Amino acid sequence: MSERIRIGILGCGEFSMHFVPLFKEHPYVDKVCVADLDRDKAKHYGEEFGIEYYVSIEELLETDINAVAIFTPRHSHGPLVVQALKAGRHVYSAVPMASEISHCEEIVKLVKETG
């Protein structure tokens, strides 16, 4: 793999906490950070896992990450995937990738455009 992964996990709930250690241990991952709209949750993850934390996707996308893993409530997946793709990031989305057909169509289009 030519480019190392620097991944930002979006959403600091029960499910995503299992992925932070997995990504941290992955041999191709150089950096893991988290973001959540709830500052206390984000800070807790940051302190628990010894990683940087942010309080919005916008803040997260201003960093040097090149991938985003989305673990937010499913109704928010579509717009967040689109936002991350438009920012030039790779995206890992917990299921579903989106809950509206229009978002799915836009995601497929953006993936084709951005690779």
Secondary structure, 3 states (H helix, E strand, C coil): CCCCEEEEEECCCCCHHHHHHHHHHCCCEEEEEEECCCHHHHHHHHHHHCCCEECCHHHHHCCCCCEEEECCCHHHHHHHHHHHHHCCCEEEECCCCCCCHHHHHHHHHHHHHHC
